[in-house]
């Protein structure tokens, strides 16, 4: 039986399907059937109306952000369609989110790693061919190695690591800000009310623990243009 927090991601391929609900209700039922029983909580539902002309998946990004902020597991109705969606696989792989498919419960994030392993195998093959080409060049007398002008880049390593950590912090603040905008649109106006909504959603403060009004203000101010 399902346990813990879940965020559902539903996908239809046309605006007409999105308006009519065709396909969505079947997906909702599949998710509900999977979650039936157990101690679970559905933290949110995100519906993507895809267009073949667009590469962006804003609702998938929002769903993965909610999973990251709350520690929830992403649940989809049907893996067979999404498993052929390159944008979905790439976003899911990069996010590191826990994942489960209602139509194939045994296929979770491990399945995504297996799918990604196919691409990794190709990268290894490319690496092998590159090494073989370098070995052949060396055999012909081509000079390899030595100082190629990148020593300064190596010295910058610690600074770059700090920038990466800073970027991660900024990215998380932006995700929280988007959640704040959702709460504001739903009627949470005061900083205290927004903090209560964040805490109720299971989203932790930047250094852990619960949100206070002052922390909410800092997030809003830091993300303001």
C-alpha positions as CSV (number, residue, x, y, z in Angstrom):
1,X,0.0,0.0,0.0
2,X,1.1,3.5,-0.8
3,X,2.6,5.5,2.1
4,X,4.0,9.1,2.4
5,X,3.5,12.2,0.3
6,X,2.8,12.1,-3.4
7,X,2.5,14.7,-6.2
8,X,0.7,13.5,-9.4
9,X,1.6,14.6,-12.9
10,X,-1.0,14.1,-15.6
11,X,-0.3,14.7,-19.3
12,X,-2.6,15.2,-22.3
13,X,-1.3,15.9,-25.8
14,X,-3.8,18.5,-27.0
15,X,-5.6,21.6,-25.6
16,X,-8.9,19.9,-26.6
17,X,-8.2,17.0,-24.4
18,X,-7.3,19.3,-21.6
19,X,-10.5,21.3,-21.8
20,X,-12.7,18.2,-22.2
21,X,-11.0,16.1,-19.5
22,X,-10.7,13.3,-22.0
23,X,-7.8,11.2,-20.9
24,X,-7.4,13.1,-17.6
25,X,-10.1,11.3,-15.8
26,X,-8.7,8.0,-16.7
27,X,-5.3,9.1,-15.5
28,X,-6.7,10.4,-12.2
29,X,-8.5,7.1,-11.7
30,X,-5.3,5.2,-12.3
31,X,-3.5,7.3,-9.7
32,X,-6.4,7.0,-7.2
33,X,-6.5,3.2,-7.7
34,X,-2.7,3.0,-7.0
35,X,-3.0,5.2,-3.9
36,X,-6.1,3.4,-2.6
37,X,-5.4,2.3,1.0
38,X,-2.3,2.9,3.0
39,X,-1.2,6.1,4.8
40,X,-0.7,8.5,1.9
41,X,-1.2,12.2,1.2
42,X,-1.6,13.8,-2.3
43,X,0.3,17.1,-1.9
44,X,-0.6,18.4,-5.4
45,X,-1.8,17.6,-8.9
46,X,-0.1,19.1,-12.0
47,X,-1.7,18.8,-15.5
48,X,0.4,19.3,-18.6
49,X,-1.2,20.1,-21.9
50,X,1.6,19.4,-24.4
51,X,2.1,20.8,-27.8
52,X,4.3,19.0,-30.3
53,X,5.7,22.4,-31.2
54,X,7.0,23.3,-27.7
55,X,9.8,21.7,-25.7
56,X,9.0,23.3,-22.4
57,X,7.2,21.3,-19.7
58,X,6.3,24.0,-17.1
59,X,3.9,21.8,-15.2
60,X,6.4,19.0,-15.0
61,X,9.0,21.5,-13.6
62,X,6.4,22.7,-11.1
63,X,5.6,19.1,-10.0
64,X,9.3,18.2,-9.6
65,X,9.8,21.5,-7.7
66,X,7.0,20.5,-5.3
67,X,8.6,17.1,-4.9
68,X,11.9,18.6,-4.1
69,X,10.5,21.1,-1.6
70,X,8.2,18.7,0.2
71,X,10.1,15.4,-0.1
72,X,7.1,13.9,-2.0
73,X,7.2,11.1,-4.6
74,X,6.1,11.9,-8.2
75,X,3.4,9.6,-9.4
76,X,2.2,9.3,-13.0
77,X,-0.6,7.2,-14.4
78,X,1.1,5.6,-17.4
79,X,4.8,5.0,-17.9
80,X,4.4,3.6,-21.4
81,X,3.7,7.0,-22.9
82,X,6.1,9.1,-20.8
83,X,8.9,6.6,-21.2
84,X,9.1,7.8,-24.9
85,X,9.1,11.4,-23.9
86,X,12.7,12.7,-24.0
87,X,11.9,16.0,-22.2
88,X,10.2,14.0,-19.3
89,X,13.0,11.6,-18.9
90,X,15.7,14.3,-18.9
91,X,13.8,16.5,-16.4
92,X,13.2,13.5,-14.1
93,X,16.7,12.3,-14.3
94,X,18.1,15.7,-13.5
95,X,15.8,16.3,-10.6
96,X,16.7,13.1,-8.8
97,X,13.0,12.9,-7.6
98,X,11.5,9.7,-6.3
99,X,9.2,8.3,-8.9
100,X,6.5,5.7,-9.4
101,X,4.1,4.8,-12.2
102,X,0.6,3.6,-11.4
103,X,0.5,1.2,-14.4
104,X,3.9,-0.3,-13.5
105,X,4.5,0.2,-9.7
106,X,7.7,-1.8,-9.8
107,X,9.2,0.7,-12.3
108,X,10.3,3.7,-10.2
109,X,13.4,5.9,-10.4
110,X,15.5,2.9,-11.0
111,X,13.8,2.4,-14.3
112,X,14.8,5.9,-15.3
113,X,18.4,5.2,-14.4
114,X,18.3,2.1,-16.6
115,X,16.9,4.1,-19.5
116,X,19.6,6.7,-18.9
117,X,22.2,3.9,-18.9
118,X,21.5,3.4,-22.6
119,X,22.7,6.9,-23.3
120,X,25.6,6.4,-20.9
121,X,26.7,3.3,-22.8
122,X,26.9,5.4,-25.9
123,X,28.9,8.0,-24.1
124,X,31.4,5.3,-23.0
125,X,31.6,4.1,-26.6
126,X,32.4,7.6,-27.7
127,X,35.0,7.9,-25.0
128,X,36.6,4.7,-26.1
129,X,36.8,5.8,-29.7
130,X,38.4,9.1,-28.5
131,X,41.0,7.3,-26.5
132,X,41.8,5.0,-29.4
133,X,42.2,8.1,-31.7
134,X,44.5,9.8,-29.2
135,X,46.6,6.6,-28.9
136,X,46.9,6.5,-32.7
137,X,47.9,10.2,-32.8
138,X,50.6,9.5,-30.1
139,X,51.9,6.6,-32.1
140,X,52.3,8.9,-35.1
141,X,54.4,11.2,-33.0
142,X,51.8,13.9,-32.2
143,X,52.6,15.6,-28.9
144,X,49.9,15.1,-26.2
145,X,49.4,16.4,-22.7
146,X,51.4,19.2,-21.1
147,X,50.2,22.7,-20.1
148,X,47.4,23.6,-22.4
149,X,46.6,26.9,-20.7
150,X,44.0,25.5,-18.3
151,X,46.0,25.7,-15.0
152,X,44.3,28.9,-14.1
153,X,40.9,27.2,-14.5
154,X,42.0,24.4,-12.0
155,X,42.9,27.0,-9.5
156,X,39.4,28.5,-9.8
157,X,37.9,25.2,-8.6
158,X,36.9,26.2,-5.0
159,X,35.4,29.4,-6.2
160,X,33.3,27.6,-8.8
161,X,32.1,25.1,-6.1
162,X,30.9,28.1,-4.1
163,X,29.1,29.5,-7.1
164,X,27.4,26.1,-7.7
165,X,26.1,26.1,-4.1
166,X,25.0,29.7,-4.4
167,X,23.1,28.9,-7.6
168,X,21.4,25.9,-5.9
169,X,20.2,28.2,-3.1
170,X,18.9,30.8,-5.6
171,X,17.1,28.1,-7.6
172,X,15.4,26.8,-4.5
173,X,14.4,30.3,-3.5
174,X,12.8,30.8,-6.9
175,X,10.9,27.6,-6.6
176,X,9.6,28.7,-3.1
177,X,8.7,32.0,-4.6
178,X,6.5,30.3,-7.2
179,X,4.7,28.4,-4.5
180,X,4.2,31.7,-2.6
181,X,2.6,33.2,-5.7
182,X,0.3,30.3,-5.8
183,X,-0.7,30.8,-2.2
184,X,-1.2,34.5,-2.8
185,X,-3.5,33.8,-5.7
186,X,-5.5,31.5,-3.4
187,X,-6.0,34.4,-0.9
188,X,-3.0,34.1,1.5
189,X,-2.0,37.8,1.7
190,X,-0.1,38.3,4.9
191,X,3.4,37.0,5.5
192,X,2.2,35.0,8.4
193,X,-0.6,33.4,6.3
194,X,2.0,32.5,3.6
195,X,4.3,31.0,6.2
196,X,1.5,28.9,7.5
197,X,0.7,27.6,4.0
198,X,4.4,26.7,3.4
199,X,4.5,24.8,6.7
200,X,1.2,23.0,6.0
201,X,2.6,22.0,2.6
202,X,5.6,20.4,4.2
203,X,8.1,22.8,2.5
204,X,11.0,23.4,4.9
205,X,12.7,26.8,5.5
206,X,16.1,27.4,3.9
207,X,18.0,26.0,6.8
208,X,15.4,23.5,7.8
209,X,12.6,23.9,10.4
210,X,9.4,25.9,10.0
211,X,8.8,29.2,8.2
212,X,8.5,32.5,9.9
213,X,7.1,35.7,8.4
214,X,10.5,37.3,8.3
215,X,11.9,34.4,6.2
216,X,9.0,34.7,3.8
217,X,9.7,38.4,3.3
218,X,13.4,37.6,2.6
219,X,12.4,35.2,-0.1
220,X,10.0,37.7,-1.7
221,X,12.5,40.5,-1.5
222,X,15.4,38.4,-2.9
223,X,13.4,37.3,-5.9
224,X,12.0,40.7,-6.6
225,X,13.1,42.3,-9.9
